[in-house]
Amino acid sequence: MLEIIPLPALKDNYIWLLKNKISRHVAIVDPSEAEPVLNVIKSEGLIPIAIMVTHHHWDHVGGIPGITEQFDIPVYTPKLEPVAGSTNPVGEGDIVSLPELALSLEIMDVPGHTSGAVAYYTDDMVFSGDTLFTAGCGRMFEGTPPQMHASLSKFKTLPDSTLLYCGHEYTVSNLKFAASVEPDNTAIQERLRLAEETRNLNSPTVPATLAAEKQTNPFLRCEEPDVISAASHFSGKKLNKAADVFAAVRQWKDNF
Protein backbone atom coordinates (compact mmCIF):
# COMPACT_ATOMS: atom_id res chain seq x y z
CA MET A 1 0.00 0.00 0.00
CA LEU A 2 2.82 2.42 0.88
CA GLU A 3 5.33 3.66 -1.70
CA ILE A 4 8.31 5.86 -0.83
CA ILE A 5 9.30 8.06 -3.76
CA PRO A 6 12.62 9.92 -4.00
CA LEU A 7 12.04 13.23 -5.72
CA PRO A 8 15.35 14.79 -6.84
CA ALA A 9 15.58 18.55 -6.23
CA LEU A 10 18.15 21.32 -6.44
CA LYS A 11 21.65 19.90 -6.98
CA ASP A 12 21.60 16.70 -4.93
CA ASN A 13 18.62 16.92 -2.53
CA TYR A 14 15.92 14.34 -2.12
CA ILE A 15 12.36 15.28 -1.26
CA TRP A 16 10.64 12.15 0.03
CA LEU A 17 7.04 11.39 -0.85
CA LEU A 18 5.18 8.80 1.24
CA LYS A 19 2.30 7.70 -0.97
CA ASN A 20 -0.67 5.44 -0.36
CA LYS A 21 -0.84 3.69 -3.72
CA ILE A 22 -4.55 2.95 -3.32
CA SER A 23 -6.02 6.15 -1.86
CA ARG A 24 -3.38 8.49 -3.42
CA HIS A 25 -2.79 10.30 -0.15
CA VAL A 26 0.77 11.60 0.19
CA ALA A 27 3.00 13.05 2.90
CA ILE A 28 6.03 15.16 1.99
CA VAL A 29 9.39 15.14 3.77
CA ASP A 30 11.80 18.10 3.50
CA PRO A 31 10.41 19.96 0.48
CA SER A 32 13.34 22.05 -0.72
CA GLU A 33 11.28 23.22 -3.70
CA ALA A 34 7.55 23.38 -4.34
CA GLU A 35 7.50 22.91 -8.11
CA PRO A 36 8.67 19.26 -8.32
CA VAL A 37 6.20 18.31 -5.58
CA LEU A 38 3.28 20.15 -7.16
CA ASN A 39 4.08 18.62 -10.55
CA VAL A 40 3.87 15.09 -9.15
CA ILE A 41 0.72 15.90 -7.18
CA LYS A 42 -0.93 17.14 -10.36
CA SER A 43 0.31 14.42 -12.70
CA GLU A 44 -0.60 11.56 -10.35
CA GLY A 45 -3.71 13.07 -8.80
CA LEU A 46 -2.30 12.88 -5.28
CA ILE A 47 -3.92 14.22 -2.11
CA PRO A 48 -1.38 15.89 0.21
CA ILE A 49 -1.95 15.28 3.92
CA ALA A 50 1.19 16.59 5.68
CA ILE A 51 4.66 18.08 5.40
CA MET A 52 7.39 16.81 7.72
CA VAL A 53 10.62 18.80 8.16
CA THR A 54 13.84 17.52 9.75
CA HIS A 55 15.65 20.85 10.22
CA HIS A 56 15.47 24.52 9.32
CA HIS A 57 18.00 24.80 6.47
CA TRP A 58 16.65 26.49 3.35
CA ASP A 59 17.22 23.46 1.14
CA HIS A 60 14.78 21.46 3.27
CA VAL A 61 12.04 24.06 3.81
CA GLY A 62 12.06 26.27 0.71
CA GLY A 63 9.04 24.59 -0.86
CA ILE A 64 6.72 24.89 2.13
CA PRO A 65 5.01 28.19 1.13
CA GLY A 66 4.33 27.11 -2.44
CA ILE A 67 2.73 23.88 -1.27
CA THR A 68 0.69 25.27 1.62
CA GLU A 69 -0.63 28.09 -0.57
CA GLN A 70 -2.47 25.41 -2.50
CA PHE A 71 -3.10 22.81 0.20
CA ASP A 72 -4.15 23.48 3.80
CA ILE A 73 -2.15 20.73 5.49
CA PRO A 74 -0.19 20.46 8.76
CA VAL A 75 3.52 21.26 8.70
CA TYR A 76 5.53 19.33 11.30
CA THR A 77 8.85 20.97 12.20
CA PRO A 78 11.45 20.76 14.98
CA LYS A 79 10.14 22.56 18.05
CA LEU A 80 13.63 23.92 18.83
CA GLU A 81 14.08 25.59 15.43
CA PRO A 82 12.18 28.41 13.73
CA VAL A 83 10.61 27.33 10.44
CA ALA A 84 8.30 29.65 8.53
CA GLY A 85 4.94 27.99 7.95
CA SER A 86 5.20 25.57 10.85
CA THR A 87 1.87 24.47 12.32
CA ASN A 88 2.94 21.52 14.48
CA PRO A 89 6.28 21.80 16.33
CA VAL A 90 7.52 18.37 17.42
CA GLY A 91 10.30 16.94 19.58
CA GLU A 92 11.65 13.78 21.19
CA GLY A 93 8.95 11.19 21.84
CA ASP A 94 6.16 12.98 19.99
CA ILE A 95 4.17 10.95 17.47
CA VAL A 96 3.09 12.08 14.03
CA SER A 97 0.00 10.08 13.14
CA LEU A 98 -0.84 9.69 9.45
CA PRO A 99 -3.88 7.38 9.37
CA GLU A 100 -4.30 7.81 5.60
CA LEU A 101 -0.94 6.03 5.26
CA ALA A 102 -1.47 3.71 8.24
CA LEU A 103 1.67 5.22 9.75
CA SER A 104 2.68 6.59 13.14
CA LEU A 105 6.14 8.14 13.17
CA GLU A 106 8.08 8.74 16.36
CA ILE A 107 10.19 11.87 16.69
CA MET A 108 13.85 11.55 17.64
CA ASP A 109 15.83 14.64 18.68
CA VAL A 110 19.12 14.40 16.75
CA PRO A 111 20.96 17.74 17.19
CA GLY A 112 24.42 18.31 15.78
CA HIS A 113 24.03 19.31 12.14
CA THR A 114 21.66 21.95 13.46
CA SER A 115 20.78 22.72 17.07
CA GLY A 116 17.29 21.20 16.99
CA ALA A 117 17.25 18.67 14.16
CA VAL A 118 14.80 15.77 14.38
CA ALA A 119 14.32 12.44 12.66
CA TYR A 120 11.06 10.64 11.92
CA TYR A 121 11.06 6.93 12.74
CA THR A 122 8.62 4.11 12.28
CA ASP A 123 9.06 0.34 12.36
CA ASP A 124 11.02 -0.13 9.16
CA MET A 125 12.19 3.34 8.11
CA VAL A 126 13.79 6.51 9.42
CA PHE A 127 13.95 9.93 7.77
CA SER A 128 17.19 11.45 9.02
CA GLY A 129 17.49 14.70 7.07
CA ASP A 130 21.14 15.77 7.11
CA THR A 131 22.11 14.22 10.45
CA LEU A 132 22.89 10.70 9.23
CA PHE A 133 23.72 10.22 5.56
CA THR A 134 24.24 7.00 3.69
CA ALA A 135 27.88 6.19 4.53
CA GLY A 136 28.36 9.59 6.19
CA CYS A 137 26.91 12.31 8.39
CA GLY A 138 26.21 16.02 8.15
CA ARG A 139 28.61 18.80 9.00
CA MET A 140 28.21 20.34 12.43
CA PHE A 141 26.96 23.82 11.61
CA GLU A 142 25.41 24.44 15.03
CA GLY A 143 26.18 21.45 17.27
CA THR A 144 29.21 19.98 19.02
CA PRO A 145 31.03 16.69 18.39
CA PRO A 146 29.71 15.04 21.59
CA GLN A 147 26.19 16.16 20.67
CA MET A 148 26.45 14.84 17.11
CA HIS A 149 28.03 11.59 18.25
CA ALA A 150 25.18 11.09 20.74
CA SER A 151 22.64 11.70 17.98
CA LEU A 152 24.30 9.22 15.64
CA SER A 153 24.39 6.69 18.46
CA LYS A 154 20.59 6.88 18.61
CA PHE A 155 20.40 5.63 15.03
CA LYS A 156 22.64 2.69 15.96
CA THR A 157 20.01 1.50 18.44
CA LEU A 158 17.42 1.05 15.67
CA PRO A 159 16.96 -2.41 14.09
CA ASP A 160 19.43 -3.41 11.39
CA SER A 161 16.57 -3.83 8.91
CA THR A 162 15.55 -0.16 9.24
CA LEU A 163 15.79 1.70 5.94
CA LEU A 164 17.62 5.03 6.11
CA TYR A 165 16.15 7.85 4.03
CA CYS A 166 18.45 10.88 4.13
CA GLY A 167 18.35 14.31 2.53
CA HIS A 168 21.10 14.15 -0.11
CA GLU A 169 22.74 11.88 -2.66
CA TYR A 170 26.24 11.74 -1.20
CA THR A 171 26.83 7.99 -1.01
CA VAL A 172 29.68 7.64 -3.50
CA SER A 173 31.76 10.51 -2.13
CA ASN A 174 31.06 9.36 1.43
CA LEU A 175 32.21 5.82 0.64
CA LYS A 176 35.40 7.09 -0.97
CA PHE A 177 36.19 8.82 2.30
CA ALA A 178 35.18 5.73 4.29
CA ALA A 179 37.62 3.69 2.24
CA SER A 180 40.42 6.06 3.21
CA VAL A 181 39.56 5.59 6.89
CA GLU A 182 39.29 1.80 6.63
CA PRO A 183 41.22 0.71 3.52
CA ASP A 184 40.97 -2.97 4.50
CA ASN A 185 37.19 -2.96 4.98
CA THR A 186 35.94 -5.09 2.09
CA ALA A 187 32.30 -4.20 2.82
CA ILE A 188 33.14 -0.56 2.04
CA GLN A 189 34.89 -1.50 -1.18
CA GLU A 190 31.97 -3.62 -2.37
CA ARG A 191 29.39 -1.02 -1.41
CA LEU A 192 31.35 1.68 -3.25
CA ARG A 193 31.47 -0.49 -6.38
CA LEU A 194 27.71 -1.03 -6.26
CA ALA A 195 27.00 2.63 -5.50
CA GLU A 196 29.06 3.79 -8.47
CA GLU A 197 27.22 1.36 -10.73
CA THR A 198 23.90 2.63 -9.40
CA ARG A 199 24.79 6.28 -9.96
CA ASN A 200 26.06 5.53 -13.47
CA LEU A 201 22.50 4.39 -14.17
CA ASN A 202 21.27 7.69 -12.65
CA SER A 203 19.42 5.76 -9.95
CA PRO A 204 19.36 6.72 -6.25
CA THR A 205 21.60 4.92 -3.76
CA VAL A 206 19.19 5.86 -0.98
CA PRO A 207 17.68 4.22 1.04
CA ALA A 208 20.13 1.86 2.70
CA THR A 209 19.71 -0.50 5.61
CA LEU A 210 21.17 0.41 8.97
CA ALA A 211 22.93 -2.95 8.81
CA ALA A 212 24.92 -1.65 5.83
CA GLU A 213 25.57 1.63 7.62
CA LYS A 214 26.92 -0.12 10.69
CA GLN A 215 29.35 -2.04 8.47
CA THR A 216 30.55 0.82 6.27
CA ASN A 217 29.80 4.25 7.76
CA PRO A 218 32.88 5.48 9.69
CA PHE A 219 30.77 7.85 11.79
CA LEU A 220 28.86 4.86 13.19
CA ARG A 221 32.08 2.91 13.72
CA CYS A 222 33.94 5.15 16.17
CA GLU A 223 34.40 2.26 18.60
CA GLU A 224 36.00 -0.02 15.99
CA PRO A 225 39.77 -0.54 16.47
CA ASP A 226 40.66 0.31 12.85
CA VAL A 227 38.67 3.56 12.97
CA ILE A 228 40.18 4.51 16.33
CA SER A 229 43.65 3.84 14.93
CA ALA A 230 43.04 5.86 11.76
CA ALA A 231 41.51 8.78 13.69
CA SER A 232 44.39 8.76 16.19
CA HIS A 233 46.90 8.82 13.33
CA PHE A 234 45.06 11.72 11.70
CA SER A 235 44.91 13.74 14.94
CA GLY A 236 48.47 12.91 15.95
CA LYS A 237 47.49 11.61 19.39
CA LYS A 238 45.95 8.52 20.94
CA LEU A 239 42.18 8.85 21.14
CA ASN A 240 40.25 6.84 23.72
CA LYS A 241 36.75 8.29 23.75
CA ALA A 242 34.33 7.51 20.92
CA ALA A 243 33.21 11.17 20.78
CA ASP A 244 36.84 12.26 20.30
CA VAL A 245 37.27 9.66 17.55
CA PHE A 246 34.12 11.01 15.91
CA ALA A 247 35.42 14.60 16.15
CA ALA A 248 38.69 13.62 14.46
CA VAL A 249 36.96 11.69 11.67
CA ARG A 250 34.54 14.58 11.08
CA GLN A 251 37.45 17.05 10.87
CA TRP A 252 39.19 14.68 8.47
CA LYS A 253 36.09 14.47 6.29
CA ASP A 254 35.69 18.26 6.32
CA ASN A 255 39.11 18.53 4.67
CA PHE A 256 38.91 15.43 2.48
Secondary structure, DSSP 4 states (H G I P E B T S, - for coil): -EEEEEEEETTTEEEEEEEETTT-EEEEE--S-SHHHHHHHHHHT-EEEEEE-S---HHHHTTHHHHHTT----EEEETTS--TT-SEEE-TT-EEEEGGGTEEEEEEE--SSSTT-EEEEETTEEEEETSEETTEE---SSS-HHHHHHHHHHHHTS-TTPEEEESB--HHHHHHHHHHH-TT-HHHHHHHHHHHHHHHTT-----EEHHHHHHH-GGG-TTSHHHHHHHHHHHTS---SHHHHHHHHHHHHHT-
